[in-house]
Amino acid sequence: MATKIIVIGGGPGGYISALRAAALGGDVTLIEKENLGGTCLNWGCIPSKIMKNSADIFLKFLKADKFGIKVQGSVSPDMTALMEKKDKILEIQRKGIASLLQKNGIDVEMGKAVLKSLKTVEVIFDDSKKKEFDYDKLILATGTKPLNVADFPFDHYHILSSNDLLQLDNIPKSIVIVGGGVIGCEFAFIFSALGSKMTIVEAMSRLLPLPSVDEDCSKLLLREMKKRKITVFCDTIVKSSNIKDDQVSIHLELSPFTDNPKPKKLKTHVIEAQKMAVCIGRSALSSHLGLENISLKTTPQGWIDADEHLATSVKGVYAIGDILGPQKVMLAHVASHEGIIAAQNAMGKVSTMNYDVIPGAIFTMPEIGTVGLSETEAQKRGYEVEAFSVNFRTLGKAQAIDELAGTAKMIVEKKSNKILGVHLIGAHATDLIAEATLAIQKGLTAEDIAHTIHAHPTLAEIMGEVSLKAIGTPIHS
């Protein structure tokens, strides 16, 4: 008899794990309470990239004369049309996932899952009807939602979540984004390009204060924000806010969380904007699942612990994706790989999740691609390292497409010249990072990349250029 697998959550972790389990012969049921595709497809990766693409095109229209193109008449964003385009693409993607699941014989139940016992899940449908399903193995992939801060809770009109930013039917005159992480920085560039006056408030000493992002990327990104007249307050928190006359008054103070030993005094303690978007974290979707009915405990924040096999403390129960929390890596492509590992283990194989080499893709303007260790992190781990940088403007392709801003930085172990990390900020950096990911995964050296022929003229030449510099034979840098 086939192993009965239930997957709760139809995001990039859940539906991939369902497909893998089915491919291995499992009798698979996937339960999703909202839309297939999860946060990534419906409220994150895909809709924000649709908006970014339109913002990129609009910016090119504004400087069309630089490309030898005359534009007659005015050019302006159309948020209604953009939202319609976004919704159409999301629906196509959701139908594609549904078709894929159906073709692979996976039963999809659209409803809310509640664990009734160690081997039984109840599904509550929109019409309040209920149905129970038995399982042999369970994979939890319930994900997260935007963190709602008690001091300035979402009202979804003046105080917005990242989800709300993806549904605006007009372009606000001004937006203050609380949080200079990945989500906050991406939206700052998008709405700045579309015409909003943007401000970012970040509690740490730099934008993108993540161990995986090299500090040089943060510095260049800040310069690009200043060019676009995006105001940035680092070492700063929002203490409170109040709404009056359709404006949000936002009260600032120095951050108690900053890693800057000597933060500068604030020049102003109050700023105003039409909207305030809070992008400072995610909260776990683990409550109301009935985890107590299978004796599965969470952390105080609601995260679920899992080992290198994605197994929880309860036998036969696995957890993947963002529900594992920040102690793992909260990225869609990580969730998908975790889904494969969990499914294989649920079906009797022995597979281990490796978090050592994970690429990061940040869709700012310019984009950022990272993999491996930053220079600071490599030094903290005791490596004796050298770091080499090359500017994108050295590339003919960057000149040809007028995308000059950007830098490639390679961190190598001094003794072996083995590549420990690559950090790209520039045009199409999120695509270019794939070569570096493979290089670090396979333990390659800078010589290996330097002696690899890169097609000309392409942006991919940046990897060849920085590698040549790392081995002491630079050409254009």
N, C-alpha and C positions, 0 to 999 in steps of 0.2 A: 504494500500500500504506500502511495506517495506521501511524503512528509508534508503536513499542512503548515504553511507559513502565512502568518498575518503580518502585514506591514501597515503601521499607522502613520500616515503622512505621505502625501503624493508629491513632495518637492524633488529637487535634483538628487537627494540621497535616497528617498523612499521609492520613487518609481524605478530608479536604476537598480536598487537592491531587489525589487520585485521581479524585474526582467532577468536578473542574474539567477535568482532562485528558481524561476520558471525554466530557464535554460538548462539548469542542472536536474530538472525533473520534479521540482516541487509543485504542490497544489497550492497556488498562491492567491490570497485575497488582499487587496489594497484598500484601505479605508481613508478617505479624505473628506474633511468637513466643509471645505470651501471650493477652491479651484485647483485642478491639477497643475503642477509646475511650482507650487509653493511660493515662498517669498521671492526667490530669484526671478522667476518668470513674471509673476503678477505685481510685485511691489519693490523690485530691486534691480538686479542686473540688466534685464532686457528693457523694461520701460525707460529706465534712466539713460540707456544707450541710444534708444530711439530719440529721446529728447536731445541728447548730446549731439547726435548726428545732424539734427535740424539746426542746432546752435552753431555747429561748425560750418554748415552750408551758408547760414545767414551771415556769419563773419566774413566768409569769402565774397559774398555779394557786396558787402560794405567796402571791400578793397578790390573790386573787380578791375578797376583801371590799372592796378599793378600787374594784372595778368593779361593786359591788352584787350580787355572786354569793356564795352560801353553798355551801361544799364540805363535805359530810359524810363523815367517815372520813379515813383517811390517803391522801396522794398521794406516790408515790415513782417514781423512774425504773426502767425495766425494760430492762436492757442486752441481754438475750437477745432480747426482742421488737424492740428498736431495731435490732440487728444483722440480724435476719430481714427487717425492713422495708427496711433499706439494701440487703441482697443482692438482694431482689426487684426494687427499683427499678433497680439496676445491670444486672441481667439483662435487664430490659425495654429499657433503653437500648442495651445491646449488640446485642440482637436487632433493634432499630430501625436501627442503623447497618448491620448485616449485610444487612438487607432493602433498604436504600437503595443499598448497593453492588451488590447483585444486580440490582436494577431498572435500574441504569445500565450493566449489562453488564461489571462489573469482576470479574475473577478474583481471589478471595481465597485465599491459601495460608497456612495456619496452621503455621508452623515457623520455624526459625532460619535467617536469611539469612547467607551468606558470599560475598563477592565473589571470584570465581575469576580473572576477567580484566576488561579494560576493557568488555567487552560481554556478560559472562556472570555470572549469580548462581546459586549453588547453595542449595537449600533443604533443610535437614535436619529431618525430621519426628520426632514423638515416638517412633515405632516404629523410629527410626534409618534409615529409608529416605531416599534422596536423589533430588533431581530438579533438573536444570539448566534455567534460563530465559535466553533472550537478550533484550537490550534495546537500544534506540537512545538513550534518555535515562533517567537515574537520579535519583530524588529521595530523599535520606536524611532520615528523620524519626524517628530512633531514641530521642531523648529522654534522660532522666536517671533516676537513682535517688538515694535519700537518701545523703548523705555519711557514710561510716563513719569515725569518728575513732580513730586508732590507740591513743591514750591511754585511751580508754574505749569499746571496740568494742561493737557491738550483741550482746546475748545473747538478745534478743527476749522476755525475761521481766522482768529488772530494768532493763536498759539498752535503751530502746526507740527505734525510728525513728518517723517520722510515719506510716509504713505500719502499724506495730504499734498505734499509738493508734486506728486505725480498725477494729481487730479485737478489742478487749478485750471479754471476756464479763462483766466486773464493773467496778465503779467503784472505782479505787484510793483509799485513804484520803488519800494525799498524792502529788503529782507535782512534781518539779523539772524545768522545761523549760530547756534550754540553748539560748539564742538568742531574742532579743526581736524577731525579724523578723515577717513576715506570718504564716507558719505557726505559729510559737511563740505569738504573741498570740492568734490565732484559737482554738487549742486551749486556751489558758489560760482564756479565757472559757467555752468549752464545758464543760470539766470542772469549773470552779468552780461553774457553774450546776447541774451534776449532783451536786455534793456533795464533790468532792475539794478538799483544801487545796492551793493552787497557789502555786508560786514560779517566778519567771523570773530567769535570770541572763543579762545582756546585756553584751557587751564594750565597746560604744560608750556615749556619754553619754546617749542617749535611746532609748526604744522606737521601733521602725520607723525606724531610722537610714538612710533611703533619700533620695536627692536629690529624688525625685518626691513625697515626703510632707512637707508643710509642718510646721515645728516646733511650731506651735500645735496641730495635730492630735495630735502625740505628747504634749504637755502635758496636753491634755484626756483623752486615753486613760489616762494614768498616774493622773489623778484618779479616773477611773471604776474602775480596777483597785483603788485603795485603798479605794473604797466597797465593793467586793466582797471585800475582805480578801485580795486577791492580793498577795503580797510580791514586790517588784521590786528586784533588785540591778543597777544600771547601773555602768559602768566596771569590770566584774568578769568574770573568766573562771573556768572550772573547771579546776583544775590536775590533779586526779586524783580517782578514786573507788574505793571498795572496798565489798564486800558482806558483811554479817554479820547473822545472825539475821533474814533476810528483809527487811533494811533496806539502803538505799544511803547510805553516808557520802560526802558530796561536799565536797571540799576547794577552797576559793576563794582567789583572790589578785587584787590589783589588775591591771587589764588593761593590757598594754603597747600595745594597739591603740586605746585610747580617744582621742577628739578633745578631751577635757576637759583643759585645761592644769592644773587643780587638783582632781583627784578627791578625794573624801572618803575617809578611812581606813575600812577595813572594820570593822564592829562585831563581826563573827564570821567565823571562817575555816573553820568546818565546819557544814554543815547536813545534815539527814537526811530521807529520804523513802522511801516504799515503792517508787516508780518514778522513774527519771530518763529523760526523753525528749530526745534530741539532735536539734535542728532548726536547724542552723547552715549548711545549704547542700546542694547537689546535686552529684553526680559524673556525668561524661559516660558514656553507653553507646555508646562508639565502638570499644572494644577487641574483639577476636575477630570483627570484621566483615570482615577481609581488606582493609582500606584500602591496605595496603602493596602489594597485588597490582594496584592501579590507580594507584600512586604518589601517593596522596592523603595528605598529611601533616596531622597535627593539632598543636595547641599542646601544651606539656608536660602540661597538665591534661586533654588528650583532646578539647578543643573543636575544631570544624571552622570554618574561616574561609570566609565567603561575601561576595560584593559586594552592591551595591544591587539586583542582579537575582536574588539568591540563588544565583548561580553560584559554584562552588568553583574551585580552581586547575586542576582537571581538566575538560577540555571535555566538555560533555554531562552533567555531574554537578552536581546542585544539593543544597543542604542547607537545612533549615528547622527551626524550633522550638527547643526547649531545647538541642539539640545544638550550637547556635551559641554557647551560653555567655552569661555575664553581660555580655560586651561588646555584646550586643544586648539584647532585652527578653524575659525568660523568663516569658511569660504565655500562657495557652491561646488567647485571642482574637488575640494577635499571631501565634502559630503558624498559626492558621487563615488569616489574611490572607497570611502568607508563603507558605502552601500554594497559595493562588490565584495569587499572583505567579509562583512557581516553575513551576507547571503551565502558565501562559500562555507563559512564556518557553521552556519545554521544547517547547511545541507551535508555536514559531516566531513568536510575538508578541514585542513589546518592552514589558515592564512593569517599573516601578521600585517598590521598597518604600520607603515613607516612614514614619519612626519619630517624626516631630515631634509628632504629636497622638495620644497613646495613653492612654485612660482606665485608671485602676487601681481595682480593687474589693477592699476588705479587709473580711472578714466578722467583725469583732470585735463587741462589744456596748458601745456603739453602732457601727454600720458606718461605714466610711470610703470616700469616693469622691474620687479626685483626677484632674486632667487639667491639662496644661500645666506651667508653671514654678511652683515655690515662690517665696516672697518672697526667700529667700536666693539661690536659683539665678538669679532674674531680675536681682538686683543684681550677681551675679558676672559676668553676661553684658553688663553695662554699661548696662542699662536704668535710667532714672529712673522709679521706680514709686511708686504709692500702694497701700495695702492697706486693705480695708474688711471688717468682720466684723459678722454679725448672729447672735444666738442663736436656736436652734430654739424656745425657750420663748415667743417672740413670736408664734408661729403658733397659731391656734385649733385646727387639726387636731392639733398636737403635744400641746396641753392635753387634747383630747378622748380621745386614745389613751394618755395618760400616758407620753409619750416626750419628756421635756423636755430631756434632756442632748443637747447638740450645738451646733455652730457652723458657719456658712457663711463662708468667707473668699474674697474675690475680689481678685486682683492685677491692676492695670491700668497700662498705660503712661501716665505723667503727661501727656505732651504730646498724645497722640491719644485717650486714654481707651479704647484697644484692650485687650481682655481677654487677658491673658497666662497666667493660671492661675486655677483654681477648686479649692478644697479643702473638702470637706464631711465633717463627722463628725456623725452623728445617725441617727435612724431612717430606713431605706430609702435611705441616702446612695448605695449602689451602684446603685440605679435612677435616682436624681435626677441623677447625674453626666452622663447622656446629653445633656441640654440644653446643658450647659457644653461638652461635647465638640464638638457641632455648632457652637456659637458660636465656639470657638477655631479649628476647622477652616475655618470660613468667614470668619475675620478680623473678627468682629463687635465692636462696642463695648458698653460698659455701657449706653449709651442704647438700643441695639437691644433689649437684654433688658428694660430698665426699661419700654419702651413696648410690650412684648408682654403681653397680658392673660393672667394665670394664674388658672386656675379656683380658686374658693373653696368650701369649705375643703379645701385640699390641702397636703401637705408641699412640693409643687413651688413654692408661693408663696415659699419661702425664696430662690429665684433672683431673683424680682422684688424682694423686700425688699432683698437685698444690692446689687442693681443700682441701685435707687433711692438707696440710701445713697452709692454710688459717684459718682452724678451730682449729689449735694448736695441731694436732695429726699426724705430719709427719711420714712417714715410711722410705722411701729411700732417702729423701732429708734433 
